[in-house]
Amino acid sequence: MTVRTCAADGTGAYRFRCPACATAAVHEASPAICALLRQAGCAEEVWHLPAELTERRLGPALTPDDLLDFHLLLRGDDWPERLQAVNRDT
């Protein structure tokens, strides 16, 4: 079992593999539960939020229609050229 703790806000979870079927399971846990698991000898893994979360966001928010348009654009073999054309127009 491994205790996972977010360095930014201290939220935690624990993960393990089911001994019967070997399926991975992850469950959120309070700081108190995480502390108990660490005291019991579970390994701890500290993780960091992605740096992209602190980047400035420019332009309008992405909409479901934008996502669908992008999905449809990627279906064609000429998607790199079409994507460059869209970027030039904005």
N, C-alpha and C positions, 0 to 999 in steps of 0.2 A: 504494500500500500504506500502511496506517495501523497503527501500533503502539498497542494499548490497554493501559493500566496501571491497576490498582486502587490508589487512594490509600491504602486501609486496610491492605492486606497486601502490596502490591508484585507480586501475580500479574499475569501478562501474556498477551497474545495478539496476533495480527496478523490483519488482514482485507484482502481484496482481491477484485476481480472478475475472473473468468476471462476472458482476452482472446478466447477462442473463442466462449463461449456467454453471457457477461455474468452468469453466476450468481455471487452473493456467496458467498465462502468465508471461514471463520474457523477459526483453528488456535491452540491453546494454545502458549505459548512460555516457555521459561525466562528468568529475568532476563538471563542472558548473551546469549541470542539477541535479546531485545528491545533490549539495549544495542547490539549489532552492527547491527541494523536502523536504529536511530536514528542511529548513526555514519555509516551509508550514505546518510542523508538522508531516511529515511521520517518522515512526520509522526507526532507522538505525540498521543494523546488520553487524558487522565487522567479516570477515572470514579470515582464515589463509591458506596459501598453505600447502599441505601435506608435512610432514617431509621427506618422501621418495624422494622428488625432490632434496634434498641436499645430498643424499647418494652417495658414490662412486660407480661407475658402473664398474664391472670387467667382463672380458670375451667379447666374440663377441656380436654384436647387434643381437636382436631377428629378425628373418626373417619370411616372410609369410609361408615358408615351415615348420619352427620350430613350428609356431602356429598351422598349420594343423596337424603336427605329434602329438602335445600335445592334440589336440581335439580328434584325433583318439585313443590315448592312454586312454583317460578318458571314452571312450565308453565301454570298457571291465570291467567286474567285478573284475578283478585282477589288476586294475590300480595302487593301492598303491605299490604292490610288483614290478611291472614293472617300476614304477617311481623310486623306491629305487635302482633298478638295473642300471638304466640310470645314477643316481647320483654317484654310485660307480665307473662306467666306466669313468667318466670325471675327 
